[in-house]
Amino acid sequence: MNELSNKELARTGNLLRRDVLTMVHLAGDGHPGPALSAADIVAVLYFNVLRIDPANPGWPLRDRFILSKGHSCPVVYAALARRGYFSPDVLPTLRSLGSILQGHPVMGKTPGIDMTTGSLGHGLAVGAGMALAGRMLKRDYHVFVVTGDGELNEGIVWEAAQSAANQKLGRLIAFVDYNGYQSGGLLEEVSGMRDIAAKFAAFGWHTQEIDGHDVAAILAAVDAARKDPRPSVIVARTVKGKGVPFMERDNSWHKRVPTKEELAKAIECLEAANG
């Protein structure tokens, strides 16, 4: 695969956002806000970082990807389609009976999905297990996990953080999509989660904090994480609903369906951003 330029990656992020909003509109259900905040991270990973083969989704040496915040799956489905795992013509079937694209990722049902997720908090623990398995099998793949900031409320996240550091799982790289909101409101008001990077550092992780919409910063952070022998976390500050001004930082779009008119306006905004 030829790597995309930073400009192309930014444009791809907005293409994925357009796919997400169209899918949610047609399905009549979904979580657009948290999918839009993760779009640039997903674009960078799938188009420039992950060692994968769309023609062979089960390739043993592939990098693994886990979307722990599984409700945001439309953005990953869009990336999988755009990378050639299946036709983009399948995207409009999101949440339809019999579709390969369910409301949460299902391993074995959707080509390219490495782990079934939906119950929040489990992705990091599973990722640690995959990284440990890779070491035992003498395979050099990396495991990437994207978590939400709200799901850090789950205690299993910190059990996984402790175990991963103890096992020195240097091929485990986690992103925290730090958009500041969870379904019930502002993160700081609901759970009081503060200084996420410091918490992971206390468990012995390599930590970085970046702008989660700056594709160059995302790429640089991944490069630094790969060079460190410890498990790594990249705390990516993002904007919920990113790319669509009337959705940005409006938590009502956590789970909401755009009308036909709202979809048209959102697409207009995304196309304008892409030039």
WOJO-V528522 format. One record per run of one state. SS is the DSSP state (A for helix, B for strand, O for the rest). FROM is the first residue (numbers start at 0). TO is the last residue. If there is no record, write none. Layout:
# WOJO-V528522
SS_FROM_TO + SS_FROM_TO
This chain:
# WOJO-V528522
O_0_4 + A_5_26 + O_27_30 + A_31_36 + O_37_37 + A_38_48 + O_49_62 + B_63_66 + O_67_68 + A_69_71 + O_72_72 + A_73_82 + O_83_86 + A_87_92 + O_93_121 + A_122_135 + O_136_141 + B_142_147 + O_148_148 + A_149_152 + O_153_153 + A_154_165 + O_166_170 + B_171_177 + O_178_179 + B_180_181 + O_182_183 + B_184_185 + A_186_189 + O_190_194 + A_195_201 + O_202_204 + B_205_210 + O_211_213 + A_214_226 + O_227_230 + B_231_236 + O_237_249 + A_250_253 + O_254_258 + A_259_273 + O_274_274
